[in-house]
Amino acid sequence: KLGLLALINEESRFPKGTDSTLLEKLHSQHAGNPYYTKPRVTDHQFGVKHYAGEVFYRVRGFLEKNRDTFRDDILNLLRDSRLDFIYDLFEHVSSRNGDETLKMGTQRRKPTVSSQFRVRHLPVDSPPDSPSTPPPHTP
């Protein structure tokens, strides 16, 4: 059973993957999870019960946003920043076209947004996609 971020990442790799197919997979894989909520009225949403309450996320644009990547020149500029805060945010994303490149068949792809989020934002001792880890927000 895949967690929320892993499912988003997996569906992003499928050329024919859509926000609707992502939502179907989220609902089917997490139907029994006490932290996951399927809305009564299907409005392209799913809910996550956080410590502060239930939050609903619209899946519209999830896959498009997840497939988005930084341009390498901008990434290098941010990674080389003299500001500690900026440097800390981007230091682990430095080898996007090197070791961290994902393989898809014989094609090589850059890491998706959700895979980078998991690497940069999860505590070391936290299991990936744990219920306490909120999924990315949509605009």
C-alpha positions, 0 to 999 in steps of 0.5 A, a space after each residue: 500500500 502506497 502513501 499519499 506522496 508515493 501515489 501522487 509520484 507514481 501517477 505522475 510518471 504515467 503519461 495518461 495519468 490524470 487527476 481523476 485517476 489519481 483521486 480514484 487510486 487515493 480513495 481505493 488505497 486509503 479507504 480504511 485509513 482513519 486519517 483519510 476522508 472521502 467526501 460524500 459529494 465527489 468534488 475532486 477532493 480528499 481529506 486528511 485528518 491532521 492534529 488541528 482538524 480535517 483539511 480537504 485538498 482539491 486534486 485539480 492540477 496535482 499531477 501537472 504541478 508534480 511534474 513541474 521541475 525547476 530550471 537547472 540554472 535557477 536551481 544552481 543559483 539558489 543552491 549557491 546562495 550565500 544566505 544560509 536559509 536559501 542554501 539550506 532549502 536547496 542544498 539537497 536538490 543539487 544533483 537533479 540531472 545526476 544521481 537523483 534522476 529517476 529512471 522510467 523504462 529506458 528514459 531518464 527523468 528528473 525528480 518530481 516535486 513530491 519526491 523532492 518534498 519527501 526528501 527535504 521535508 520529512 523528519 529523519 525518524 518519520 516514516 515516509 507518508 506517515 499520517 502526520 505528514 500533510 500532502 502538498 497543498 494546491 492553489 
